[in-house]
Amino acid sequence: MAGMSNEKQQLLDWIESDRDELIGFLSDFVAAASPNPPGDTTVAVKHITNFLDREQLPYRLVDPQPDMANVVGTFEGAIPESIWF
């Protein structure tokens, strides 16, 4: 693609090389029960934390209620920007 940055091409190459793993992870995540109401995210959170543990990536859980946790991870990047999901 004309004018594509090196970083963007690296990202696209990484996505393509791990395509099957990414599709599997996201398919399983979307299928994880997290009904709202009542807002129980236990199964979805477990899916994410299992992945982060396996990849040895740091995270913490913020849980306003025991069955409604949020996963918070901090990762260093090349530029000092923050992205929140």
Secondary structure, 3 states (H helix, E strand, C coil): CCCCCHHHHHHHHHHHHCHHHHHHHHHHHHHCCCCCCCCCCHHHHHHHHHHHHHCCCCCEEECCCCCCCEEECCCCCCCCCCCCC
